[in-house]
Amino acid sequence: MKTRKVLPLSLSFLMLAAIGNPGSKSLASDLKTGQESTSVSRLPVREVTVFKDGHALVIQEGDLPLNDNGELLLDSLPSPVLGTFFPYSGDQTKKLVSAVAGKRKITRKPTALSLSELIEGNKGARVHVEELVGSGDASKLIGYDAEIIGFPQRSAEELAAANPAVSADLTLPQRSDLVELKTESGFNFVPVERIQTLTFKGDYQRRTKQEDLKDILSLKFDGRGSNKVGMMYLQKGLRWIPSYKVTVDGNGHARVKLQATLVNDLIDLEDVSANLVVGVPSFAFKDDTDPISLSQTLARVASNIGNQSRLGYLSNAIMTQQAYGAAESDAPSDSATPIVTGEAKNEDLFVFNIKHLSLKKGERAVLPVAEYQAEYKDLYSLEIPVMPPPEVQNNRGGEQILAKLEEALKVMHKIRLKNTAKQPFTTAPALICLETGNKQEVLAQSLMTYTSAGASSDMDLTNAVDIKVSKNERETGRTPDAVTWQDDKFARINMEGELTFTNYSGKTINLEFNRKVLGKLDKISDAGRIEMLNPIDEWSKIGWHGYFTLPHWWLNINGIGKFTGAPEMKPGETRKVNYSWHYFWRR
């Protein structure tokens, strides 16, 4: 694959060093809304850098003609994150003077769809009019020939003169509902709703002329003619969602396919270069919209999933890797098919580039991104939950949570996937399949966690029902007044337990188990490993808070111990692990 250079955000913005400094002319004078403006352009999107959290760095650029005032008027205003909007000139001979967002009177010529619009667009035309006069049974149609004069109207200047709070530049004329027609008998003023049919005596215009107030972005340059113009900004509304398909062969080899789901609620993309970033940078002002947008309404990403769904959890998980980068653009090509050309790295950042991407606003697309060969091994894992001490287990309402803790004593079948590629695996849903010959069988859907090159990721498959586990724990003795703390005497309670594993799977397995206890571990058989954990860090991970309450002094006198083991078990083998621990209790 082709390797491409990636620039940090700060360096990407320096690409715009050609931006000219505004002159001494007032910015307000650059936005003459009173004059008629008909030349409104749209800048095509050349490149987007898409992050998993829904932000995208957009570069719009094109060679477009300026009007007689050296302006380029754009009818599409972005809603960028505060401080990320950078317009620029691509021509060193024409420097950017200002970028002004505001309302302007824009004259359009849409196709006439109503009688009023046909009349407005055909002033001076000769017509035959059929007018409905009278009402009820006395109503009748009368026909006559006429010349269209138009609709009487009050000008914007007239309205502004009557109301000083109104600006003529930002006011549209007020049109009458009366049509002025010149007939043989004089000038008639007819309510437009009374005209039933209108027959033109000759050629007529199918388009009308309309004046609207629109939000316009005006880019002013100190030159005339055509100019290469661009703007770069960061905005929410375009995201990519990674997903993996992991195909294992049962012999330790795996094929990993990465695909991207693109969700576009931002802007039309036509044959652009798209950079998909593994990692999400920190945008300090992501909740603040730049004033250039004239609005505080941010584009919403349609794939924003609620917290009640499983995908909501995955969505939060896949947006936590802190990294950033914006890739340089590639040369254009005649092909319009999206092509993934390679990936690049800058420190902890990886970028996948897709050429020739076309995706309309509101559309979604699924694109293949990368494929890797990897190694894996089957793993059987048991996480034994922390149980509350017997002294508090008789609390009311705790029976159900105790039953759930006991039910959790199940071995989970996993695969441990080693990333042998040069790129990291990103956090994403993963579909795991087993391939035998020409058949593929779905094993599970799991979560791929962020895995650096050379590291491994564990993914759950299913409960290993053929690996039986039993746990037996009991008190072996008490020593009254064993320790004194702050004038309080505490008894030492000695505990011991036994874990029994039996392998009924018919194959040799590696079983990794993990057991935590409230207190201090004394010993463990079967070459297990003992360690004492930080109780403050571990306390938030205990799932029975609210059901069982420990005394306030508990953490001052007791700790949290953990032991682990990873025995190899042959088919039909039974393995026992004995352990003991103690804790202190005050009556």
Summary of the structure (lengths in Angstrom):
residues: 587
radius of gyration: 36.7
end to end distance: 68.9
largest distance: 121.9
contacts: 1767
relative contact order: 0.13
helix: 11%
strand: 51%
